[in-house]
Amino acid sequence: DNVMGGISRGSWISKANTFFGETSLANNGGFASLRWRFSQKQNWSYAKGIYIKGLHHSKPMEHTFRIILKDDNCERVRLANYKVVFANPDQVQDQPPLIPFTEFDQMEQMGNSLVGSPSFNPMSVTEIGIMAIKPTVVGEFQLEFEEWGLYV
């Protein structure tokens, strides 16, 4: 989060689907995130949401993470996105966490809800990401997963 004055850091190992780093509260910081911007808008209207298979993380009883999505509506509002918290401390390998698009019901900007904003539009997805953020992730973290995708 060094763009905001903090000194948190995060990295991605693509071959291992691993997001790791350290969040710091120094300089009013406290988050690390990764974002993947699509070269073209994605139409995910055929799906119900996102799944994350084979999820493991460094402190499963403490850490929660966020999935970040952006659609066309977010592109019209500076720094806007949709976020949903996920954690799975008691995961059964055969049942990955499912995050329905209906959970992405409140656009936000810098952590503040934008009251009256439209719900996420799966017909115009422009970006997806993962975030580690205070208060549950302070200090070192590591999040690994086998795959993520859409479920119908």
Buried (B, 14 or more C-beta within 10 A) or exposed (E): BEEEEBEBBBEEEEEEBBBBBBBBBEEEBBBBBBEEEEEEEBEBEEBBBBBBBEBEBBBBEBBBBBBBBBBEBBEEBEEBBBBBEBBBEEBEEEEBBEBEBEBBEBBBBEEEEBEEBEBBBBEBBBBBBBBBBBEBBBBEBBBBBEEBEBEE
